[in-house]
């Protein structure tokens, strides 16, 4: 690769402008993607679901039922707070559907 690094490339102006235009489009798309990802990461709903997932994984590794239940309760509380659903309503919905 050593010789190619110092090589001179000749392009006509039209080809050069096309390359510059494509590079600018890629930079714009990269910025849009970064903004989209940041917007999604910053949403409280996404963070809450990530937290719930982590707690459920932790619960699956617990040795005692009591520890598992405590983590599941934390999940329900996070869900309740994030989606603005009263905890009592979530609990009554669970019983209505037959429970866990």
Backbone as numpy.savetxt, mean C-alpha at the origin, in Angstrom:
# Nx Ny Nz CAx CAy CAz Cx Cy Cz
33.25 -2.83 -22.22 32.43 -1.62 -22.22 33.28 -0.35 -22.22
34.55 -0.46 -21.92 35.42 0.71 -21.81 35.44 1.57 -23.05
35.55 0.95 -24.23 35.62 1.70 -25.48 34.28 2.36 -25.81
33.20 1.69 -25.48 31.88 2.24 -25.79 31.56 3.48 -24.94
32.10 3.55 -23.75 31.83 4.70 -22.89 32.37 5.99 -23.48
33.41 5.91 -24.26 33.98 7.13 -24.83 33.60 7.30 -26.30
32.69 6.44 -26.78 32.28 6.51 -28.19 31.40 7.74 -28.42
31.44 8.23 -29.62 30.62 9.36 -30.03 29.48 8.83 -30.89
28.27 9.29 -30.56 27.09 8.85 -31.31 26.54 10.05 -32.05
26.22 9.84 -33.31 25.67 10.92 -34.11 24.21 10.62 -34.40
23.34 11.57 -34.07 21.91 11.47 -34.36 21.48 12.72 -35.10
20.50 12.55 -35.95 19.97 13.78 -36.55 19.07 14.44 -35.51
18.74 15.68 -35.74 18.01 16.48 -34.76 16.66 15.86 -34.43
15.96 15.34 -35.41 14.63 14.76 -35.19 14.73 13.57 -34.23
15.70 12.68 -34.45 15.88 11.53 -33.56 16.24 11.97 -32.14
17.10 13.00 -32.08 17.49 13.53 -30.77 16.28 14.09 -30.02
15.45 14.86 -30.71 14.25 15.44 -30.09 13.29 14.34 -29.63
13.16 13.27 -30.42 12.29 12.16 -30.03 12.81 11.50 -28.75
14.11 11.30 -28.66 14.70 10.72 -27.45 14.48 11.61 -26.23
14.68 12.89 -26.42 14.48 13.84 -25.32 13.00 13.83 -24.91
12.11 13.82 -25.87 10.68 13.78 -25.58 10.29 12.53 -24.82
10.81 11.38 -25.24 10.51 10.11 -24.54 11.07 10.14 -23.12
12.25 10.69 -22.95 12.85 10.78 -21.61 11.99 11.67 -20.71
11.51 12.78 -21.25 10.65 13.68 -20.47 9.33 13.00 -20.10
8.75 12.24 -21.04 7.50 11.52 -20.76 7.72 10.49 -19.66
8.83 9.77 -19.72 9.14 8.79 -18.67 9.29 9.45 -17.31
9.96 10.58 -17.26 10.12 11.30 -16.00 8.77 11.73 -15.44
7.88 12.22 -16.31 6.55 12.63 -15.88 5.76 11.43 -15.34
5.86 10.30 -16.05 5.15 9.09 -15.61 5.70 8.59 -14.29
7.01 8.64 -14.13 7.61 8.22 -12.87 7.11 9.07 -11.71
7.01 10.38 -11.94 6.52 11.28 -10.89 5.05 10.97 -10.57
4.24 10.71 -11.60 2.84 10.36 -11.37 2.72 9.08 -10.55
3.54 8.11 -10.88 3.51 6.83 -10.16 3.94 7.04 -8.71
4.99 7.82 -8.48 5.44 8.10 -7.12 4.36 8.81 -6.33
3.70 9.79 -6.95 2.62 10.52 -6.28 1.46 9.59 -5.96
1.12 8.71 -6.90 0.02 7.75 -6.70 0.33 6.82 -5.53
1.54 6.30 -5.50 1.94 5.39 -4.42 1.91 6.12 -3.09
2.45 7.32 -3.04 2.46 8.09 -1.79 1.05 8.38 -1.33
0.17 8.74 -2.25 -1.22 9.03 -1.90 -1.89 7.80 -1.31
-1.64 6.65 -1.89 -2.23 5.40 -1.38 -1.66 5.04 -0.02
-0.36 5.23 0.16 0.27 4.90 1.43 -0.20 5.82 2.55
-0.52 7.05 2.19 -0.94 8.03 3.18 -2.41 7.89 3.59
-3.19 7.13 2.85 -4.60 6.97 3.18 -4.74 6.18 4.47
-5.57 6.70 5.36 -5.74 6.05 6.65 -6.33 4.65 6.50
-7.17 4.45 5.49 -7.78 3.14 5.29 -6.75 2.09 4.93
-5.80 2.47 4.07 -4.75 1.54 3.65 -3.87 1.19 4.85
-3.49 2.21 5.61 -2.65 1.97 6.78 -3.39 1.08 7.78
-4.68 1.33 7.98 -5.45 0.52 8.93 -5.50 -0.93 8.49
-5.72 -1.16 7.21 -5.77 -2.53 6.72 -4.41 -3.22 6.84
-3.35 -2.47 6.64 -2.00 -3.02 6.85 -1.81 -3.40 8.31
-2.24 -2.50 9.22 -2.12 -2.78 10.65 -2.93 -4.01 11.04
-4.15 -4.10 10.51 -5.01 -5.25 10.80 -4.35 -6.53 10.30
-3.82 -6.50 9.10 -3.15 -7.68 8.54 -1.98 -8.12 9.43
-1.19 -7.15 9.87 -0.05 -7.47 10.74 -0.50 -8.08 12.06
-1.58 -7.52 12.62 -2.10 -8.07 13.88 -2.64 -9.48 13.70
-3.30 -9.73 12.57 -3.82 -11.07 12.32 -2.69 -12.09 12.14
-1.63 -11.67 11.49 -0.46 -12.55 11.35 0.12 -12.84 12.73
0.24 -11.80 13.53 0.75 -11.97 14.89 -0.17 -12.90 15.70
-1.47 -12.73 15.53 -2.43 -13.58 16.24 -2.29 -15.04 15.84
-2.02 -15.28 14.57 -1.89 -16.66 14.10 -0.68 -17.36 14.72
0.27 -16.57 15.20 1.48 -17.13 15.80 1.40 -17.24 17.32
0.30 -16.73 17.91 0.16 -16.78 19.37 -0.06 -18.20 19.85
0.40 -18.44 21.07 0.27 -19.78 21.67 -1.08 -19.94 22.39
-1.61 -18.86 22.95 -2.84 -18.98 23.75 -4.02 -18.32 23.05
-5.19 -18.85 23.32 -6.42 -18.29 22.75 -6.64 -16.87 23.26
-6.30 -16.63 24.50 -6.49 -15.30 25.09 -5.68 -14.25 24.32
-4.42 -14.56 24.03 -3.58 -13.63 23.27 -4.16 -13.40 21.87
-4.62 -14.47 21.23 -5.22 -14.35 19.90 -6.45 -13.46 19.95
-7.30 -13.68 20.95 -8.52 -12.89 21.08 -8.21 -11.42 21.30
-7.19 -11.13 22.12 -6.81 -9.73 22.36 -6.38 -9.05 21.06
-5.62 -9.73 20.24 -5.18 -9.15 18.97 -6.35 -8.98 18.01
-7.27 -9.93 18.01 -8.45 -9.81 17.15 -9.31 -8.64 17.60
-9.43 -8.44 18.90 -10.18 -7.29 19.42 -9.52 -5.99 18.94
-8.18 -5.95 18.96 -7.47 -4.76 18.46 -7.81 -4.52 16.99
-7.89 -5.59 16.21 -8.24 -5.47 14.79 -9.63 -4.86 14.63
-10.56 -5.35 15.42 -11.94 -4.85 15.34 -11.99 -3.39 15.75
-11.22 -3.02 16.76 -11.18 -1.62 17.20 -10.60 -0.71 16.12
-9.54 -1.16 15.47 -8.94 -0.38 14.38 -9.96 -0.21 13.25
-10.61 -1.28 12.89 -11.62 -1.24 11.83 -12.74 -0.28 12.21
-13.20 -0.38 13.43 -14.28 0.48 13.93 -13.91 1.95 13.84
-12.71 2.26 14.31 -12.24 3.65 14.32 -12.02 4.18 12.90
-11.37 3.39 12.09 -11.01 3.83 10.73 -12.23 4.08 9.86
-13.18 3.17 9.92 -14.34 3.27 9.03 -15.56 3.87 9.74
-15.31 4.42 10.91 -16.33 5.14 11.67 -17.61 4.32 11.86
-17.42 3.09 12.30 -18.54 2.20 12.61 -18.47 1.92 14.10
-19.54 2.23 14.83 -19.50 1.98 16.28 -19.17 0.52 16.57
-18.34 0.32 17.57 -17.92 -1.02 17.96 -19.11 -1.91 18.27
-20.11 -1.34 18.93 -21.31 -2.11 19.27 -22.02 -2.62 18.02
-22.02 -1.80 16.99 -22.66 -2.20 15.73 -21.91 -3.35 15.08
-20.58 -3.29 15.11 -19.78 -4.38 14.54 -20.03 -5.68 15.30
-20.09 -5.58 16.61 -20.31 -6.77 17.43 -21.70 -7.35 17.16
-22.70 -6.48 17.04 -24.06 -6.98 16.80 -24.17 -7.56 15.39
-23.47 -7.01 14.43 -23.47 -7.57 13.07 -22.85 -8.95 13.09
-21.78 -9.11 13.86 -21.12 -10.41 13.95 -22.06 -11.46 14.52
-22.81 -11.12 15.54 -23.75 -12.07 16.13 -24.88 -12.37 15.16
-25.31 -11.36 14.43 -26.41 -11.56 13.47 -26.02 -12.54 12.37
-24.75 -12.49 11.97 -24.27 -13.36 10.90 -23.84 -14.74 11.41
-23.98 -14.98 12.69 -23.64 -16.30 13.19 -22.32 -16.35 13.92
-21.61 -15.23 14.00 -20.36 -15.20 14.78 -19.21 -15.89 14.08
-18.11 -15.92 14.79 -16.89 -16.52 14.22 -16.84 -17.99 14.49
